[in-house]
Amino acid sequence: MKEERILVLDFGGQYNQLIARRVREQKVYAEIKPYDRISVGQIKAEGYKGIIFTGGPNNVNDAGSPHYDPEILNIGIPVLGICYGAQLMAYLAGGRVMRAEAGSEYGKTLLTAGKSVLFGNVPEKSVCWMSHNDFIQTVPDGFKIVASTEKCPCAAMEDAKRRLYGVQFHPEVTHTDFGTRMLHNFLYDVCGCSGGWTMDDFIARSVEKYRAELAGKKVLLALSGGVDSAVAAVLLNKAIGNDLTCVFVDHGLLRKNEGDFVEHVFRGQFGLNLIRVNAEEGFLKALNGVCEPEAKRKIIGEQFIRVFEAEAKKLGKINVLAQGTIYPDVVESGSGDSAVIKSHHNVGGLPDVIAFDEIAEPLKYLFKDEVRRAGLQLGIPEALVWRQPFPGPGLAVRIIGEVTREKLERLREADAIFREEIDRAELKKSADQYFAVLTDLRSVGVQGDARSYGCTVALRAVSTDDFMTAEWTRLPYEVLERASVRITNEVSGVTRVVYDITSKPPATVEWE
């Protein structure tokens, strides 16, 4: 049976890969193509079961905005337009898109759904996630409005005869209560998909792909010890075996006892070719006096590359640099027409010139939960798969302001205490990520019956499926209290502990 595929046509939105992920969750394979790199003829030839237009930051009426060949609506393949994608569908079909006079819609919004195959088994009233400044003022001929909100008369439209559907909201994010059901309806009831794609397929395809692409090449993998780079290492080892060498950079920005743990697991347990490099002096020297978050990330990105280049030179000719990049890294660093939120050391933080012929990123189109599923499928122990995520730049982006040895040691201890208390309370799976941040805020305290003037530590815990959106975790007060008491008593120079209760968006998971 020929594989069922959905084309996600990328117009520069922040949730593009999340759309593909939601499709894959429905056991249908999805692939993303930039709107300007695939023609209507190529789409027809590929035999896609359906097409999804993504969101984007532009106004369809602007001459420089992403447009597409209107013929896409007439080739007989079902199309679902999301946000900008819905507006583009309306524009291409002869409708009218205008700036919203009543103001933009942002966040959770009450949706009133009418009769449509898209809303099968969806209540008439439900919550959706809106994020737009423009709206469809006039639907094209052949279309009808099938959903609305208080501010948006056309929250969804359809031309059922041509199997064309547009939604102003984002069904792909978890904040839309029945978004998964709507996507399921589109895939199965409109596109006629039968399902069958699994993580086994992804692993098999990836191993086959890299066995062919990397044949005869030496590969150096940047191993951080987190689940992303661990899965990338095991997957590539499965594909190319001894042609893979893993380099672990001990940059001095790690959590407590991190370096020893990584070395023990990957050299001892997995038997991978592992080189541990002590690069603390170089990283701290490069970061000296630097406070701006993006500058820190860029510096760390370049330092990583220079270490890898030096190690590659010692090993002889290394053709390929491999990384455990996942999609949230890509989207937050800016991709195509997407905005840059923060640069990741392994994506936007890379220098312009590197001494490798190519970069391999086998997990580039997966989200964190998908990476974990792949890890379990590859036989990686659950304890490692569910290990707390840790940013590549390490504690440098959890210290607000300049990075110093004193601050690093202070944060290591505070972070270790917080994680110990969560583990002690058996809450490891209650939050998907939890950590401490050393802020640049100082405040007055009372310690030992005397005035003190010390640092403020912020504790952060979030719950999320995809790391594109996240809710702050409601940890028990007694756990937070124990962590606070221990940190202020055991960590020198800390007078105050606060808990971050901001979700993503508007915040990010990390502080920098």
N, C-alpha and C positions, 0 to 999 in steps of 0.2 A: 504493500500500500504506500502511495506517495505521501510524504510528510505534509501535514497541514501546517501552513505558516500564515501568520498575520504580519503585515507590514506596518510598522509605526513610523510615520513620515514626520520627521523632526523639523519643527519651525522655531526652535530656540527656547522652549520652555524649561523650567526647573525640574519638572516631574516626568520628563520624557522616558527615562529608564524605568521609573516606577510604573508607568503604564505597561511597558513590556513585561515587567515582573508580575504585575497583576494578571496579565494574559497567561504567562507561564504557570501561575498558580492554578489556573483553570485547565492545566495539562494540554495547552496549545502553545506551540513554539512561536515566539515573536522575535523579530529582528528590526533594528532601528536603522534607517537610512536618512541622511540629510536630504532635505527637500530639493536641493539643487544638484544632487548627484545621481539621480535616477529618473529616467524618463517614463512617460506613460507607456510607450512601447515596451520598455524593459519590465515594467510592472506587469503588463499583460503576459509577457513571455514567461515570467517567473511563476505564474499560476497561484498567486496569493488568494487565500480564502476571504480575506477582508483587509481593510485599510483603516488605520486610525490617524487622524490629523492631531498633532499635539498642540498644546498651548504655546504661548510665546509673548514677549514683552512689547510687541509692536502694535501699531494701528493699521488695519488693512487698507485704509484710505491713503496712507502715505506712499509716495512713489518708491521709496527705498525699502519698504517692508517686504518680507518674504511672501511671494505669490507662487501660484502653480498653474499648470495648464488646465483650463476648465474642462477639458475632455476627460479628465480623471473621473468626473461625475457621470459619465455616459458609457463606461466600458463594461458595466454589468457587475462590477465587484462592489459589495457593500462598503460603505464609508461611515465612520463615526468621527465627527469633529468635536474636539474638547476645547472649551474656552476660546482662545484665538482661532483654533481649528474650526470651531462652529461658526465664528464670524467670517472666516475665510470661505467656508462653504457657502454661506449666505451671499457673500460678495461675488464669488465665482458664478453663482446661479442667478444673479440679477437682483438680489435683495439689497437692503440698505443698512449699513452699520454706522452708528453715531456715538459721540461721546455721551456718557450717561448724565443727563441733566439733574437727576435726583441725587447724584453723588455716586462714587464707586461703592461696590460691595466687597467686603473683605471679612473672611472668617465664617463661622457657622451661621447658616441662614435657613429659615424654614422654607421648604419646597412644597408646592402643591402640584402633584402629578396627575395628568389626565390619562385617557385610554391610549396605550401604545404598547407594542411588543417589547419596547425597551423597559417598560415599567411593570412587566409581569411579576406578580408576587411582591410588589413594592406598595406600601401603604400610600394612601392619597396624600397624607401629611408626613413629612420626614425631614431630617436635617441634612443639608448638603454643605459643601465647602466652596465658597465663592472667592475669587480673587481677580477682579476686572474693573477697568475704568470705562470701557466701551460696551455697547450692547447692540443686539439686532433689533433695529427699529421696525423694519418691514421685512417679512419673510418672503422668499422668492416664490414665483408661480409654481404650483404643484406641492408646496410645503404647507404644513399647518402647525400651529403652536400646540404643544402637548404638555407643557409644564410652565409654571411661573413662580416668582417670589414677589414680595411686597414692592421691591424696587425694580424688578426686572420682569416685564411682561412676557418676554420670550426667554425663559430659562431652558427650554428644550423645544426642538422642532423636528419634523420628520417629513420625508417624501417616501411613504411606505412602498409605493409602486416601484421606485428606483432603488429602494433599500438605502436611503441616505438619511442619516440622523445627526443632529447636532445638539450638544448640551453646553450651556454657558458655565456650569459648575465643573468641579473636578471629581469624577467618580473614583479615580485611582487612589485618592488619599483616604486614610482611615477615618477622617473627620466626616466624610459622607457616609451616613449610616448604612445605606443600601447600595453603595457604589459597586461592591463586588457582585451583587445580584444583577445590577444593570449591565455590567460588562459581560457576565455570564449569559444574559439574555441576548446581547449583541452577538457573542461568539457562537452560541449554540442555536438560537432561534432565528437569527438573521443570517449569519454566515454559514450555518449548517455544519459547524465543526463537530467532531465526534470525540476529541481528546486523545490522550495516549502519550504525550510528551512528559518525560520524567527527568529527575536529576541524574539517573543512570545514563540517560541519553547525552546530557551535557558532558559528563565525565568521559564517556566513550568518545564523543566527538572531539573533545579537547585533547585527549591523549593521541588520537589519530592525527589531529591537526598539527600538534607540536612535534610528534614523531617524524612527520613529513617535513615540516618547515625548518626544524632544527637539526636535521640529519647531518652528521659530520661537523657540527659546530660546537664550540665550547661555550658553556653558559655559566655566568656568575649571577647568583640570586641574592638579593638583599634580604636577609633574614632578620626580622625584628624579634621574633619569638611569639608574636601575637597570632591569632587564628588565621588571619588573612595570608600572611607570608608562610605560615606553616602549611596551609592547604595548597598554596602555590608550589611550595617545595616538594611535597609528597606527590602532587599531580605531575609536575615536571620530571621528578625522579622516576615515576612510572613510565613516562614517555621516552626519556633519554638516558636514564641510569647514571653511569659514571662520568658522563659528559657534563654533569651538573656539579658545581661547587657553590656552597652556601657561605656567605660572609656575614658574620654578626658584628656590627659596629657597637662597641661599648663606648658610647660618647659622653658618659658622665651625667646624662640626663634621664637615667632610668629610675624606676621605682626600687624600693628596698629589696636587695638580694636578687634583682632581676637577671643580671648577667650570669650568675652561677646557675640559676634555674634553666635558662635557655641552653647553656652549654651541656648541662646534664641530660636534658630531654632529647635534644636533637643529635648530639653526638653519641650519647650512651644508649638511648632508647630506639632511635630511628636509624642509627648508623649512617647518617648522611656525611658527605664530605663537608666538614665545617671548619672555618677559620674564624677565630675570635680576635678582633683588633681593638686594642686599647687606644682610643682616640680622644680621650677627655681633654687633654691639654689644648689640642687644636681647636675643638669646638668651643671651649670656654674663651679662648683667646679671640676667636672670630666674633663671638657674641658680646665681648666686653663693651659696655657702654650703650648697647643697642636696646631700645625700649619699644619701638613700634612693632606690633604683631606681625604684619606682613614682611617687614624687613627681617625679623627673626626667622620666619619660615623660609624665606629666600636664602638666607645665609646657611641655614641648616641643610637645605636641599643641595646647595653647592658643596658643602663640606662632605656630605654623604657621597656624592658623585666622585669627589677627588679621592676619598679613601678607597672607593671601589676601583677607580682607575689605577691607583697605586698597587692594590692587591692583584688586579688583573695583570699588570705589568710583570709582577713577580712570578705569576703562573704561566707566562708566555702569552700567546695570542688568544684573547678572549673575544669572541664575536658578539655575544649577546648579553645585555643586562636584563635580568628578570626581576619583577617586583610583584608584591601582593596587592596591587592597586585594586580597589573595588569602586563601584559606581558612585557612591556618595562623595568619594575623594574627587572624582572627575567632575561631577556637576557643581560642587562647591568651588572648585578651582576655575570654573568657566570652561565651557565647551561649545564651540561653534558660536551661535548668537546668544548664548546664555551669559548672564551676568556673573562676575567673580564675587563670591561670598568670602572665601578665604583660600589662600593657596596651600596645597598640600605638598610636602617635601618631595613626594614621588610623582607629582603631576605638574601643577603650576609652579612649584618651587624648583624644578629642574633648570640648570643653566642652559644657555643657548647652544653651547658647544660641549659635547661629551665624546670620550674616546671609545665609543662602542659603535658597531655597525647598525645595531638595531636594539629595540626594547621589546621584551615579551611580557605581557600582562594577562595571564590566563583567566583572571577573575574580574577583569575590567568591567564586565556587564552584569555582575552579580551584586546583590545587596547582602548585608551582614547575615541575615537569617538563611539565605540561600548558600552562603559560604559555609555556614555551620552544617547545613544539611549535606553539602558536598564533602566536608571533612569527616562526618560520621560514615558516609558512604565509602570513603577511602580507607576507613579503618583507624582513623586518628582517635585516640582515647577521648572520652566525653569530657574528662577534666580539663583537657587542653582546648577542646572545641568550645567549651563554655567559659574559658578564661576571659577575664575582663578585657575589653578592648583598650588599646593604649595607642595614642597618636604617635606617628613616626618621629616628630620633633620632641617627643617625650615631655618631661616636666618643664621644658623651656616655655611651652605655650600654656602652662598652668601656673606660671609665675608672672604676674602682671608687672610690667616694667623690666628693668635690667636683671639679667640672670647672673647670680654669684654662687660660689660654693656654699656660703652660709645660708642663703635662701634655699638652695637645693636640699641641703641637709634638713632644714626646718620643714620643708614641704614633704620630703620622703617620710619623715616620722609621722607627721599629721595624716598623710594619706594612708600609711600602713595601719594606723590606729582606726581610722574610719572603716577601712576594709575588714579589719579584724572584728570590729563590733557587728558589722553586717553578717559576716560569716558565723560569728558566735550566736546570733539571733536566728540563724538558718534562713536568711532572707536573700541568699545569693541569686535566686531566680526571680525575686520580686522586682528587681531593677535590672535593666539591660546594660547599664553602665553607671558606675558610681566612683567618685573620686573627690579629692580635696584640691582647692585652688588657694594659692597664696596671693592675696590681693595686695594692692599698693595703698590700702587704707590703714591708717594708724589711729588708735583710739586709746582713751584713758581707761585704766583698769585699777583694781585693788588686789594686790597679791602680797601675802605675808604682812598684812596690816599696813601696807605702804602703797603709795601711789605708783602706778606703773604706766608706761606709755609704749604700747607694743603693737604687733601686727594683728590683722584680721584674717582668719581662714574661712573661706566659703566652702561648704559641703554641697555636692551636686549629685543627684541620682535621677535617672530618667528611665521611662519605660517606652519601648518602641518596637515596631515590627520591622522597620526598614531604615531607620536613622535619617530619613528625609523629613519626617515629622516625629515629634516625641512629646510625651506628657511627663511632667515632673512626678516623681514617685512619692506616694504618701507613706513614708516610713513611719513606724511607731515613734511617738514622742520619747519613750524611754530609751530607744536605741540612739536617737539624736542626742539625748541628754548624756548618756554614757560616753559617747564620742566627744562631746563638748567638754565634759569634765576631764577626761583623760588628756585631750589635746592641750587644754589650758594649764594642766598640771605637769604634763610630761614633756611638752615641747617648749623649749626656751624661747622667750620673746613673743609669745602669742597671748594676747589678752582678751580676744573676742572670737567667737565662732558663730557664723550665720548659715542658714540653709536657703539655697536658691530654689524658688518655687515658680520659675518661669518656664513655660513650654517652648517647643520649637515648631513653627515660628511663634513669636517674633525673635526669640533668641536662637542661638545654635547650641549644640550639646556642650561643646567646649566653650571656654570664655574667650579664647583667642583663636 
